[in-house]
């Protein structure tokens, strides 16, 4: 079944299935289903076409998902890089952004940085 252009699994509960959409987590999924008064325990395949339409309408009108959300996140990162704030500098350098240690740990972010430096 497709909701908002995304294939969601038929055999899972609708509460969990909605989290397959980028931008909808468990709490957003609960909020959607509570506002629409849809049982959270119902399987996706058991939804009526009317309920699917309600979910799609609610998502398109109230929640930013998929491409729009990715675009906004990327533009926020680009803005931070352009104004050279601390977080922007960390993004540009490929270092951990959210205060993690980088002296001993942080290999995932630091190794990619070293490989780029060696390639140049």
C-alpha positions as CSV (number, residue, x, y, z in Angstrom):
1,X,0.0,0.0,0.0
2,X,1.2,3.5,-0.8
3,X,0.7,6.5,1.5
4,X,2.2,9.8,0.4
5,X,4.0,8.1,-2.4
6,X,5.9,5.7,-0.1
7,X,5.3,1.9,0.1
8,X,4.4,0.9,3.6
9,X,4.2,-2.7,4.7
10,X,0.7,-4.4,4.7
11,X,1.4,-6.9,7.5
12,X,2.5,-4.4,10.2
13,X,0.3,-2.3,12.5
14,X,-0.5,1.1,11.0
15,X,1.2,2.7,14.0
16,X,4.5,1.1,13.0
17,X,3.9,1.2,9.2
18,X,3.6,5.0,9.2
19,X,7.2,5.3,10.6
20,X,8.5,4.0,7.2
21,X,7.8,7.5,5.9
22,X,10.8,9.8,6.3
23,X,9.7,12.5,8.8
24,X,7.2,10.5,10.7
25,X,8.4,8.8,13.9
26,X,6.4,6.9,16.5
27,X,5.1,10.0,18.3
28,X,4.0,11.6,15.0
29,X,2.3,8.4,14.0
30,X,0.5,8.2,17.3
31,X,-0.6,11.8,16.9
32,X,-1.9,11.3,13.4
33,X,-4.0,8.2,14.4
34,X,-5.3,9.8,17.6
35,X,-6.5,12.9,15.7
36,X,-8.2,10.8,13.0
37,X,-9.6,8.4,15.7
38,X,-8.1,5.3,14.0
39,X,-7.2,2.3,16.1
40,X,-3.4,1.9,16.4
41,X,-3.6,-1.9,16.6
42,X,-5.2,-2.4,13.2
43,X,-3.0,-3.9,10.4
44,X,-2.3,-1.7,7.3
45,X,-4.1,-4.1,5.0
46,X,-7.3,-3.9,7.1
47,X,-7.6,-0.1,6.7
48,X,-10.6,1.0,4.7
49,X,-10.0,3.2,1.6
50,X,-11.7,6.1,3.5
51,X,-9.2,5.8,6.4
52,X,-6.2,5.7,4.0
53,X,-7.5,8.9,2.3
54,X,-7.9,10.5,5.7
55,X,-4.3,9.6,6.7
56,X,-3.0,10.9,3.3
57,X,-4.9,14.2,3.7
58,X,-3.7,14.7,7.3
59,X,-0.1,14.0,6.4
60,X,-0.1,16.3,3.3
61,X,-1.7,19.2,5.3
62,X,0.0,19.0,8.6
63,X,3.4,17.3,8.4
64,X,6.5,18.0,6.3
65,X,7.8,14.7,4.9
66,X,10.3,13.1,2.5
67,X,11.7,15.5,-0.2
68,X,10.5,18.7,1.4
69,X,11.9,17.7,4.8
70,X,15.2,16.6,3.3
71,X,15.5,19.8,1.3
72,X,14.9,21.9,4.5
73,X,17.5,20.0,6.5
74,X,20.1,20.3,3.7
75,X,19.4,24.0,3.4
76,X,19.8,24.5,7.1
77,X,23.1,22.7,7.0
78,X,24.2,24.8,4.0
79,X,23.1,28.0,5.9
80,X,25.2,27.0,8.9
81,X,28.2,26.3,6.7
82,X,27.8,29.7,4.9
83,X,27.7,31.8,8.1
84,X,30.5,29.8,9.6
85,X,28.9,29.1,12.9
86,X,30.4,26.4,15.1
87,X,28.1,23.7,13.8
88,X,28.7,24.8,10.2
89,X,32.4,24.6,10.7
90,X,32.0,21.0,12.1
91,X,29.9,20.0,9.2
92,X,32.4,21.5,6.7
93,X,35.3,19.7,8.4
94,X,33.5,16.4,8.6
95,X,33.8,16.3,12.4
96,X,31.1,15.3,15.0
97,X,28.6,18.2,15.2
98,X,26.7,17.6,18.4
99,X,29.4,17.8,21.1
100,X,30.8,14.3,20.9
101,X,34.5,13.7,21.8
102,X,36.8,13.7,18.8
103,X,40.2,13.3,20.5
104,X,40.0,9.5,20.9
105,X,36.6,8.5,19.5
106,X,34.5,9.7,16.5
107,X,36.2,7.4,14.0
108,X,33.3,7.3,11.6
109,X,33.4,11.1,11.0
110,X,37.2,11.4,11.4
111,X,38.2,8.5,9.1
112,X,36.2,9.9,6.2
113,X,38.0,13.2,6.7
114,X,41.4,11.5,6.7
115,X,40.6,9.6,3.5
116,X,39.7,12.9,1.7
117,X,43.0,14.5,2.9
118,X,45.0,11.5,1.6
119,X,43.3,11.6,-1.8
120,X,44.2,15.2,-2.4
